[in-house]
């Protein structure tokens, strides 16, 4: 009964649903411009998955994803508030946040410098559609949005890294081809960011929603 009541409460938070949007007809943002004053950034190819391959269903745990970090798929019925976190967040909630048009920036705290983390925290403070969290991957930073992912990003505190991150955000935040682009990224789990599993009413996300 407790679990049913919790799930019912989660549904109140949700404005999601709908079908899968069409595939975005685009190429990787040009990161090799040689215009005077520009920063040249050589990045690996952008990974992308047609939106139609990703379910937008809401599910209970356990949940798994085709990519790591996730770039979409069936996810939890609550989202993760955008912002900068220094603790892990539930991946199923972060995926829901991307469905709302957010960019998810993940960092490896053992490989990103203090300057990198400060740069990422400043980014989150200046953009309400960024979710920035720790994640166990080999790279210092990985950029993800619904259906796309960029790896091989230079350090966030460098001009090259800043340019790459800025380009990715500009290209993919609130992608208009997402059914829920522009939907809020607050009012759910993450009150405050040092408590990533707490809702505004003080309810705590159960441990099984890892």
ZADO-1210 file (C-alpha; in nm, 4 decimals, padded with zeros to 6 digits):
<atoms>
<atom x="00.0000" y="00.0000" z="00.0000" code="UNK" pos="1"/>
<atom x="00.2883" y="00.2380" z="00.0829" code="UNK" pos="2"/>
<atom x="00.4420" y="00.1792" z="-00.2579" code="UNK" pos="3"/>
<atom x="00.1085" y="00.2407" z="-00.4316" code="UNK" pos="4"/>
<atom x="00.0651" y="00.5690" z="-00.2451" code="UNK" pos="5"/>
<atom x="00.4191" y="00.6730" z="-00.3393" code="UNK" pos="6"/>
<atom x="00.3618" y="00.5946" z="-00.7068" code="UNK" pos="7"/>
<atom x="00.0361" y="00.7887" z="-00.6992" code="UNK" pos="8"/>
<atom x="00.2229" y="01.0864" z="-00.5555" code="UNK" pos="9"/>
<atom x="00.4806" y="01.0605" z="-00.8300" code="UNK" pos="10"/>
<atom x="00.2137" y="01.0684" z="-01.0970" code="UNK" pos="11"/>
<atom x="00.1072" y="01.4125" z="-00.9701" code="UNK" pos="12"/>
<atom x="00.4535" y="01.5375" z="-01.0613" code="UNK" pos="13"/>
<atom x="00.4401" y="01.4014" z="-01.4123" code="UNK" pos="14"/>
<atom x="00.3320" y="01.5836" z="-01.7223" code="UNK" pos="15"/>
<atom x="00.4793" y="01.3272" z="-01.9554" code="UNK" pos="16"/>
<atom x="00.3650" y="01.0845" z="-02.2153" code="UNK" pos="17"/>
<atom x="00.2982" y="01.1015" z="-02.5846" code="UNK" pos="18"/>
<atom x="00.4597" y="00.9346" z="-02.8787" code="UNK" pos="19"/>
<atom x="00.8101" y="00.9418" z="-03.0088" code="UNK" pos="20"/>
<atom x="00.9146" y="01.2512" z="-03.2022" code="UNK" pos="21"/>
<atom x="01.0659" y="01.2208" z="-03.5475" code="UNK" pos="22"/>
<atom x="01.4380" y="01.1885" z="-03.5956" code="UNK" pos="23"/>
<atom x="01.6120" y="01.5232" z="-03.5963" code="UNK" pos="24"/>
<atom x="01.7615" y="01.5871" z="-03.9390" code="UNK" pos="25"/>
<atom x="02.0932" y="01.7366" z="-03.8454" code="UNK" pos="26"/>
<atom x="02.4613" y="01.6716" z="-03.8427" code="UNK" pos="27"/>
<atom x="02.7124" y="01.7124" z="-03.5669" code="UNK" pos="28"/>
<atom x="02.7590" y="02.0792" z="-03.4821" code="UNK" pos="29"/>
<atom x="03.0636" y="02.2175" z="-03.6628" code="UNK" pos="30"/>
<atom x="03.3459" y="02.2315" z="-03.4101" code="UNK" pos="31"/>
<atom x="03.6276" y="02.2913" z="-03.6580" code="UNK" pos="32"/>
<atom x="03.5555" y="02.6493" z="-03.7604" code="UNK" pos="33"/>
<atom x="03.8676" y="02.8414" z="-03.8509" code="UNK" pos="34"/>
<atom x="03.7125" y="03.1903" z="-03.8428" code="UNK" pos="35"/>
<atom x="03.9393" y="03.4448" z="-03.6835" code="UNK" pos="36"/>
<atom x="03.9009" y="03.4389" z="-03.3060" code="UNK" pos="37"/>
<atom x="03.7262" y="03.1012" z="-03.2947" code="UNK" pos="38"/>
<atom x="03.8394" y="02.8007" z="-03.0964" code="UNK" pos="39"/>
<atom x="03.9140" y="02.4836" z="-03.2927" code="UNK" pos="40"/>
<atom x="03.7834" y="02.1755" z="-03.1139" code="UNK" pos="41"/>
<atom x="03.8538" y="01.8306" z="-03.2603" code="UNK" pos="42"/>
<atom x="03.5959" y="01.5923" z="-03.1157" code="UNK" pos="43"/>
<atom x="03.5006" y="01.2313" z="-03.1868" code="UNK" pos="44"/>
<atom x="03.1815" y="01.1859" z="-03.3919" code="UNK" pos="45"/>
<atom x="02.8597" y="01.2688" z="-03.2134" code="UNK" pos="46"/>
<atom x="02.6702" y="00.9518" z="-03.1187" code="UNK" pos="47"/>
<atom x="02.3010" y="00.9644" z="-03.2019" code="UNK" pos="48"/>
<atom x="01.9996" y="00.7329" z="-03.1862" code="UNK" pos="49"/>
<atom x="01.6708" y="00.7903" z="-03.3730" code="UNK" pos="50"/>
<atom x="01.4105" y="00.9145" z="-03.1277" code="UNK" pos="51"/>
<atom x="01.1706" y="00.6447" z="-03.2485" code="UNK" pos="52"/>
<atom x="01.3989" y="00.3797" z="-03.0987" code="UNK" pos="53"/>
<atom x="01.3530" y="00.5171" z="-02.7486" code="UNK" pos="54"/>
<atom x="01.0495" y="00.4468" z="-02.5345" code="UNK" pos="55"/>
<atom x="00.9066" y="00.7383" z="-02.3375" code="UNK" pos="56"/>
<atom x="00.7168" y="00.5077" z="-02.1006" code="UNK" pos="57"/>
<atom x="00.7283" y="00.5524" z="-01.7254" code="UNK" pos="58"/>
<atom x="00.8448" y="00.2458" z="-01.5379" code="UNK" pos="59"/>
<atom x="00.9266" y="00.1346" z="-01.1869" code="UNK" pos="60"/>
<atom x="01.2681" y="-00.0059" z="-01.0960" code="UNK" pos="61"/>
<atom x="01.4763" y="-00.1755" z="-01.2037" code="UNK" pos="62"/>
<atom x="01.5504" y="00.0148" z="-01.5225" code="UNK" pos="63"/>
<atom x="01.8373" y="-00.0155" z="-01.7694" code="UNK" pos="64"/>
<atom x="01.9558" y="00.1888" z="-02.0650" code="UNK" pos="65"/>
<atom x="02.1234" y="00.1210" z="-02.3981" code="UNK" pos="66"/>
<atom x="02.3956" y="00.3804" z="-02.3376" code="UNK" pos="67"/>
<atom x="02.6004" y="00.4810" z="-02.0366" code="UNK" pos="68"/>
<atom x="02.5264" y="00.7528" z="-01.9430" code="UNK" pos="69"/>
<atom x="02.1706" y="00.7186" z="-02.0665" code="UNK" pos="70"/>
<atom x="02.0556" y="00.9127" z="-02.3708" code="UNK" pos="71"/>
<atom x="01.6911" y="00.8093" z="-02.3483" code="UNK" pos="72"/>
<atom x="01.4459" y="00.5274" z="-02.2995" code="UNK" pos="73"/>
<atom x="01.1784" y="00.4182" z="-02.0532" code="UNK" pos="74"/>
<atom x="01.2422" y="00.6023" z="-01.7279" code="UNK" pos="75"/>
<atom x="01.1094" y="00.6779" z="-01.3810" code="UNK" pos="76"/>
<atom x="00.7800" y="00.8691" z="-01.3420" code="UNK" pos="77"/>
<atom x="00.9603" y="01.1578" z="-01.1680" code="UNK" pos="78"/>
<atom x="01.2390" y="01.3742" z="-01.3014" code="UNK" pos="79"/>
<atom x="01.5568" y="01.5113" z="-01.1441" code="UNK" pos="80"/>
<atom x="01.5667" y="01.8828" z="-01.0817" code="UNK" pos="81"/>
<atom x="01.8235" y="02.0569" z="-01.2967" code="UNK" pos="82"/>
<atom x="02.1313" y="02.1999" z="-01.1276" code="UNK" pos="83"/>
<atom x="02.4794" y="02.1022" z="-01.0176" code="UNK" pos="84"/>
<atom x="02.5165" y="01.7947" z="-00.7952" code="UNK" pos="85"/>
<atom x="02.8227" y="01.6564" z="-00.6212" code="UNK" pos="86"/>
<atom x="02.6452" y="01.3280" z="-00.5461" code="UNK" pos="87"/>
<atom x="02.4942" y="01.0656" z="-00.7751" code="UNK" pos="88"/>
<atom x="02.1337" y="01.0966" z="-00.8907" code="UNK" pos="89"/>
<atom x="01.8970" y="00.8186" z="-01.0072" code="UNK" pos="90"/>
<atom x="01.9688" y="00.7599" z="-01.3761" code="UNK" pos="91"/>
<atom x="01.6021" y="00.6867" z="-01.4431" code="UNK" pos="92"/>
<atom x="01.5172" y="01.0343" z="-01.3121" code="UNK" pos="93"/>
<atom x="01.7988" y="01.2020" z="-01.5081" code="UNK" pos="94"/>
<atom x="01.6666" y="01.0388" z="-01.8250" code="UNK" pos="95"/>
<atom x="01.3241" y="01.1854" z="-01.7546" code="UNK" pos="96"/>
<atom x="01.4886" y="01.5273" z="-01.7192" code="UNK" pos="97"/>
<atom x="01.6427" y="01.4920" z="-02.0653" code="UNK" pos="98"/>
<atom x="01.2967" y="01.4184" z="-02.2028" code="UNK" pos="99"/>
<atom x="01.2080" y="01.7671" z="-02.0807" code="UNK" pos="100"/>
<atom x="01.4785" y="01.9085" z="-02.3063" code="UNK" pos="101"/>
<atom x="01.7627" y="01.9295" z="-02.0554" code="UNK" pos="102"/>
<atom x="02.1270" y="01.8608" z="-02.1313" code="UNK" pos="103"/>
<atom x="02.2859" y="01.6143" z="-01.8886" code="UNK" pos="104"/>
<atom x="02.6558" y="01.6779" z="-01.8251" code="UNK" pos="105"/>
<atom x="02.8258" y="01.4016" z="-01.6299" code="UNK" pos="106"/>
<atom x="03.1715" y="01.4241" z="-01.4795" code="UNK" pos="107"/>
<atom x="03.4207" y="01.1883" z="-01.3215" code="UNK" pos="108"/>
<atom x="03.5285" y="01.3633" z="-01.0032" code="UNK" pos="109"/>
<atom x="03.8589" y="01.1714" z="-01.0028" code="UNK" pos="110"/>
<atom x="03.9521" y="01.3005" z="-01.3492" code="UNK" pos="111"/>
<atom x="03.7992" y="01.6470" z="-01.3596" code="UNK" pos="112"/>
<atom x="04.0045" y="01.9184" z="-01.1874" code="UNK" pos="113"/>
<atom x="03.8752" y="02.1600" z="-00.9266" code="UNK" pos="114"/>
<atom x="03.8753" y="02.4285" z="-01.1972" code="UNK" pos="115"/>
<atom x="03.6705" y="02.2018" z="-01.4261" code="UNK" pos="116"/>
<atom x="03.4116" y="02.1444" z="-01.1542" code="UNK" pos="117"/>
<atom x="03.3941" y="02.5163" z="-01.0774" code="UNK" pos="118"/>
<atom x="03.3337" y="02.5860" z="-01.4473" code="UNK" pos="119"/>
<atom x="03.0547" y="02.3264" z="-01.4590" code="UNK" pos="120"/>
<atom x="02.8926" y="02.4618" z="-01.1440" code="UNK" pos="121"/>
<atom x="02.8948" y="02.8106" z="-01.2945" code="UNK" pos="122"/>
<atom x="02.7312" y="02.6749" z="-01.6098" code="UNK" pos="123"/>
<atom x="02.4485" y="02.5211" z="-01.4069" code="UNK" pos="124"/>
<atom x="02.3960" y="02.8473" z="-01.2202" code="UNK" pos="125"/>
<atom x="02.3514" y="03.0292" z="-01.5500" code="UNK" pos="126"/>
<atom x="02.1227" y="02.7841" z="-01.7313" code="UNK" pos="127"/>
<atom x="01.8110" y="02.6288" z="-01.5768" code="UNK" pos="128"/>
<atom x="01.8041" y="02.3403" z="-01.8269" code="UNK" pos="129"/>
<atom x="02.1366" y="02.1811" z="-01.7301" code="UNK" pos="130"/>
<atom x="02.1661" y="01.8723" z="-01.5106" code="UNK" pos="131"/>
<atom x="02.5275" y="01.8247" z="-01.4002" code="UNK" pos="132"/>
<atom x="02.6146" y="01.5198" z="-01.1896" code="UNK" pos="133"/>
<atom x="02.8953" y="01.2772" z="-01.1057" code="UNK" pos="134"/>
<atom x="02.9075" y="00.9537" z="-01.3051" code="UNK" pos="135"/>
<atom x="03.1452" y="00.6601" z="-01.3261" code="UNK" pos="136"/>
<atom x="03.2858" y="00.6754" z="-01.6792" code="UNK" pos="137"/>
<atom x="03.6408" y="00.6808" z="-01.8122" code="UNK" pos="138"/>
<atom x="03.6252" y="01.0370" z="-01.9418" code="UNK" pos="139"/>
<atom x="03.6394" y="01.3476" z="-01.7265" code="UNK" pos="140"/>
<atom x="03.3227" y="01.4838" z="-01.8922" code="UNK" pos="141"/>
<atom x="03.0468" y="01.3411" z="-02.1148" code="UNK" pos="142"/>
<atom x="02.7698" y="01.5501" z="-02.2706" code="UNK" pos="143"/>
<atom x="02.4273" y="01.3888" z="-02.3224" code="UNK" pos="144"/>
<atom x="02.0828" y="01.4933" z="-02.4393" code="UNK" pos="145"/>
<atom x="01.7844" y="01.2869" z="-02.5502" code="UNK" pos="146"/>
<atom x="01.9120" y="01.0779" z="-02.8415" code="UNK" pos="147"/>
<atom x="02.2632" y="01.2258" z="-02.8628" code="UNK" pos="148"/>
<atom x="02.5920" y="01.2042" z="-02.6775" code="UNK" pos="149"/>
<atom x="02.9337" y="01.3673" z="-02.7127" code="UNK" pos="150"/>
<atom x="03.2440" y="01.2057" z="-02.5676" code="UNK" pos="151"/>
<atom x="03.6083" y="01.3132" z="-02.5866" code="UNK" pos="152"/>
<atom x="03.5312" y="01.6621" z="-02.4555" code="UNK" pos="153"/>
<atom x="03.8349" y="01.8692" z="-02.3462" code="UNK" pos="154"/>
<atom x="03.8602" y="01.9893" z="-01.9876" code="UNK" pos="155"/>
<atom x="03.5729" y="02.2194" z="-01.8973" code="UNK" pos="156"/>
<atom x="03.8080" y="02.4869" z="-01.7630" code="UNK" pos="157"/>
<atom x="03.9896" y="02.5236" z="-02.0968" code="UNK" pos="158"/>
<atom x="03.8826" y="02.7417" z="-02.3879" code="UNK" pos="159"/>
<atom x="03.8456" y="02.4320" z="-02.6058" code="UNK" pos="160"/>
<atom x="03.6320" y="02.2519" z="-02.3518" code="UNK" pos="161"/>
<atom x="03.4167" y="02.5559" z="-02.2860" code="UNK" pos="162"/>
<atom x="03.3576" y="02.5986" z="-02.6592" code="UNK" pos="163"/>
<atom x="03.2632" y="02.2313" z="-02.7052" code="UNK" pos="164"/>
<atom x="03.0216" y="02.2369" z="-02.4117" code="UNK" pos="165"/>
<atom x="02.8651" y="02.5650" z="-02.5219" code="UNK" pos="166"/>
<atom x="02.8128" y="02.4310" z="-02.8756" code="UNK" pos="167"/>
<atom x="02.6501" y="02.1130" z="-02.7502" code="UNK" pos="168"/>
<atom x="02.4144" y="02.3002" z="-02.5211" code="UNK" pos="169"/>
<atom x="02.3165" y="02.5460" z="-02.7942" code="UNK" pos="170"/>
<atom x="02.2486" y="02.2607" z="-03.0374" code="UNK" pos="171"/>
<atom x="02.0495" y="02.0301" z="-02.8107" code="UNK" pos="172"/>
<atom x="01.8918" y="02.2054" z="-02.5116" code="UNK" pos="173"/>
<atom x="01.5128" y="02.2208" z="-02.5489" code="UNK" pos="174"/>
<atom x="01.5355" y="02.0479" z="-02.8857" code="UNK" pos="175"/>
<atom x="01.1997" y="02.1458" z="-03.0427" code="UNK" pos="176"/>
<atom x="01.1551" y="01.7980" z="-03.1878" code="UNK" pos="177"/>
<atom x="01.1136" y="01.6552" z="-02.8378" code="UNK" pos="178"/>
<atom x="00.7498" y="01.6219" z="-02.7386" code="UNK" pos="179"/>
<atom x="00.8275" y="01.7691" z="-02.3963" code="UNK" pos="180"/>
<atom x="01.0864" y="02.0318" z="-02.4826" code="UNK" pos="181"/>
<atom x="01.0441" y="02.3303" z="-02.2535" code="UNK" pos="182"/>
<atom x="00.8802" y="02.1357" z="-01.9706" code="UNK" pos="183"/>
<atom x="01.0025" y="02.2380" z="-01.6260" code="UNK" pos="184"/>
<atom x="01.3162" y="02.0944" z="-01.4682" code="UNK" pos="185"/>
<atom x="01.2309" y="02.1791" z="-01.1089" code="UNK" pos="186"/>
<atom x="00.9675" y="02.0852" z="-00.8547" code="UNK" pos="187"/>
<atom x="01.0649" y="01.7179" z="-00.8422" code="UNK" pos="188"/>
<atom x="01.3543" y="01.5220" z="-00.6883" code="UNK" pos="189"/>
<atom x="01.6553" y="01.7228" z="-00.5735" code="UNK" pos="190"/>
<atom x="01.5400" y="01.9597" z="-00.2976" code="UNK" pos="191"/>
<atom x="01.8132" y="02.0749" z="-00.2381" code="UNK" pos="192"/>
<atom x="02.0878" y="01.9515" z="-00.4741" code="UNK" pos="193"/>
<atom x="02.2767" y="01.8030" z="-00.1786" code="UNK" pos="194"/>
<atom x="01.9666" y="01.5878" z="-00.1205" code="UNK" pos="195"/>
<atom x="01.9066" y="01.4420" z="-00.4681" code="UNK" pos="196"/>
<atom x="01.6349" y="01.2008" z="-00.3556" code="UNK" pos="197"/>
<atom x="01.4116" y="01.4425" z="-00.1642" code="UNK" pos="198"/>
<atom x="01.0898" y="01.5956" z="-00.3028" code="UNK" pos="199"/>
<atom x="00.9580" y="01.9436" z="-00.2160" code="UNK" pos="200"/>
<atom x="00.7145" y="01.7921" z="00.0369" code="UNK" pos="201"/>
<atom x="01.0011" y="01.6136" z="00.2142" code="UNK" pos="202"/>
<atom x="00.9151" y="01.2705" z="00.0772" code="UNK" pos="203"/>
<atom x="01.2242" y="01.0615" z="00.0065" code="UNK" pos="204"/>
<atom x="01.2685" y="00.8495" z="-00.3059" code="UNK" pos="205"/>
<atom x="01.2806" y="00.4821" z="-00.1976" code="UNK" pos="206"/>
<atom x="01.6126" y="00.3026" z="-00.2210" code="UNK" pos="207"/>
<atom x="01.4945" y="00.0789" z="-00.5058" code="UNK" pos="208"/>
<atom x="01.4866" y="00.3872" z="-00.7331" code="UNK" pos="209"/>
<atom x="01.8646" y="00.3831" z="-00.7476" code="UNK" pos="210"/>
</atoms>
